[in-house]
Amino acid sequence: MTTKLPIDKERIAKAVREILIAIGENPDREGLLETPQRVARMYEEFFGGLYEDPSVHLQKFFKENYNEIVLVRDISFNSICEHHLMPFMGNVHIGYIPDGRVIGLSKLARVVEVISHRPQVQERMTEDIAELLYCQLKAKAVAVVVEAEHTCMTVRGVKKPGSTCITSALRGRFLKDSSSRAEILSLINKR
């Protein structure tokens, strides 16, 4: 069962129709007739994370006497840059050192999914994921590294395809202990 999100798709469709007129297009021609509604549905999908609490995915833990690094690499994501409303996409790498309890690995991907479906900048997305995981997991350490290509830079403006932005956020032992930090970063970068 899908929940209706409080996104005003009718208003979005009207705005898209106005944009088409403003650029000199005819929104009543065959190829554009349904475009405003398609864009409205797309925005509902892109921005659905505004109406979800990612912490719901971090409620169930498993007691485990494991105190070394747990790492999930290459969690793919798509998001929208709030400056140009253009997509940026890439991969999130999440590592943590548990303190007596672990979380299902798919839950980390679910957190990324919810947080990435908001208008934002990559830096804030990285921080939001790290802070949420550190607080909810009560882990000894959390590391989040995000690698993304921004279409606002690759297909418009400076037009530099293939350029990648990398951001990181470290918490706990990964922030305070240089050998732990070096270990997690080498594991993330190992290919």
N, C-alpha and C positions, 0 to 999 in steps of 0.2 A: 504494500500500500504506500503510495507516495503522498507526502504532505504538500499541500499548496503553500508555496513560499509567498511572502508578502511583497513580491516584486510586481510592479504595475506594468504588465506586458502591453496592455492597450496604450498606455502613455508612451512607452518605448517605441511601439510601432508607429504612432503618430509622429514622434520626433524623427525617426528614421525616414519616414515619408518626406518630412520637411527638409531633411538633409539632402535627399535625392533631388528635390526641387531646387535647393540652394546651389547644387553643383551643376545645374542645367540639364538634369535628366528628367525623363517623363516616368513618374512612378506608376502610371497606368499602362505602360507597354507590357507586353506579355512576359518578358523575362524578369521584370521587376515587380509584377503584381503581388507576389507573396513574400517578397524580400523583407518588408517591415516586420511581418509576423515571424519570419525565420530568425531575424536578428533578435527579436524580443525573446524567443525561446532560447537562443544561444546565450544571451545575457543572463537569463534565469539559471542556466547551467553554469556559466562562468562565475557568477557571483553568489551561488547558493551557499557558499561557506560563510557568508555574512550572517546567516540565520541558523548555523549549527554550532554547537559547543564541542570543540575537539576533545575536551577532557573526558567526554563520555566513553571514548575508546580506551581510556587508561584506567578503568575501574577494576578490572579483574587481573589479579597477579597470581603467580605461582611461587610458592616457597621453594627456594633452591639455594643450596649452600655453594654458590658460585661467585667468585669475586675477581674474575678476570674480565677482559674486554668482550663485549657483545657488539658486533658491528653488522649493520645492514647497509650495503652499498647499492648505488644506482636505483634508487626509488624514483621513477620518472614522475614528472609533474608538468602541468601547464598552469600559468597564471596570467594576470593582466596588470601591466604597468599602469599605475594611477596617473602618470604624467601625460600619456598619449592614448590611453585605453587600447594599447596594442599588446599582443601576447609576448610573454617570455616563457621559455621552457628549458627543461634540462633534467638534472638528477640531484637528488638529495642523498647524502651519506650520513647515517646516524650511528654513533657509537656511545655505549655507556658501560659503566662498571656498576653492577648491581650491589645492593647492600641487603642480601638475604631474600630478595624476591625478583623475579623476572616477569616480563610482559610478553605476550604472544607477538611474534615478529610482524604479523599482518597488521597489528594495531599501530605500529609505527607508520606503516604506509597509509593507514586510514587518517592518522593525524596530519600527515603531509597533504593528503587529498583535501581535507576540510580547510586547512589554513591556506592552501594555495588558491582556493576558489574565492578570492577576495581581491578588490583593487588594492594594489600595494607596491612597495619597492622591495627588491630582493633583500636588502639589508634588514628591513623590519621582519620579513618572512623568516629569515634565518634566526633572528633573535627570538621571535615568537615561538618557534618550534623548540628551540633550546630551553627557553625559560619554562615552557609548559612541561616538557619532559623532565627537567631537573626538579621542579616542584612536585609533580605528580608521582614520579617514580621514586623520589627520595633516594636517588642513586648517589654513589660516591663521586661519580663524574659523568658528564654528558658532553658530547662533541657533535656539532652539526656543521656540515660543509655543503654548500649549495653551489653547483656549477650550472650556469644558464646562458642561453643565447637570447638576446633581446631584439625583437623585430623593430623596435623603435630606433635601434642603432644599425640594424643590418639591411633593412629594406627602405628606410627613409633617412632624411638628414645626412649624416656622414656616410651612410651606405658601406659598411664594412662587414660583409658576410663572413662567417666563421669565427668572429671574435666572441670570446667567452668571458663572462664575469664570474669570479669566484669569491664567495663570502664564507666566513666561518664564525661560529659562536662556541665558546668553550665555557664549561662550568665545573666547579669542584676541582678534583685532582688534575684534570686535564688543563686547567687554567693555572694551577699553583705549582705543579711538579713538571719540570722541563722534560724529564725522561718519559713520563706518562704521555705528555703532549707529543713528543717525538714518535712514540710507539703508535699512537692512534693515527697520527697524520701519515706515517709510513704505511700502515695497513690500508688507509683510505686510498692512498696513491698507488698501491701495488696493483699492477695489471698483469 
